[in-house]
Amino acid sequence: MDADFAKQPTWKPYVPRLNSADAWNDTPIAPFPGDPNEQLAWVRAQFKDYDCPFAWLLGAQIEPVY
């Protein structure tokens, strides 16, 4: 972001400051499947339903697509 701020310093106040040691704060991180086939099915579902490979992190309901 430093390069962006160098070009547009007015953006700096709009970026929240995070404690990198606790970036998720108290938000629990949902488990991701360990099986490679199940992982692929989850990624397919996230793109199909949410157009986002990280929807599971945001608490989205995932219906695997095999």
N, C-alpha and C positions, 0 to 999 in steps of 0.2 A: 504494500500500500504506500510505501514511502515514495515511490516514483509517481504515483497518482497524486499524492499530497503536494509533491514538488511542483506539479503542473497546475493543480487546483487546490491551493491551501484553504479555500473557503469550505471545503468538504469536511475538514478535520473535526469540527464540533458535532457533526452528525453521526460520527462513528462511535458507538458505545465502547467504553473501556472494559475489557474483560480481564479477570484474573486467570491467566493461562493454567495455573495449578488446579483450578476448579471451573473450567469453561462451561460445564453442564450444570453447575450449581447443585441444587438438590434434585434435579430432574433425573429419574431413573432411566438407564439406558436399556431398552428392550433387547432381549437376546436374539441373535441371528442364528439360523440353523447351521449345524456343523457339517451336514452331509452335502457334498458338492452338487448333487442333483436337486436337492431341496433349495440350495442357495440360488441356483440358476432359475428355478421356478419362481422364487420370490422376486428376483430381479426382473424377470419378465412381467410379473404381475404389477410391480411398481411402475414400470414404464407404461404398461397398458392402461392402468387406472389413474396414475398420478403424474406421469411423464417425469418422474424423479427417482433416481436410484437410491435415495436416502429416506424415502417416505416412512420406512419402518422406524427410523430414529425419531421421527416426529409423531409417533403414535398411530400411524395409519393402520387400518385393518387390512391385512394382506391375504388374499385368496390366491394361493400358488397357481401358476399357469405352467402346466407340463407339456 
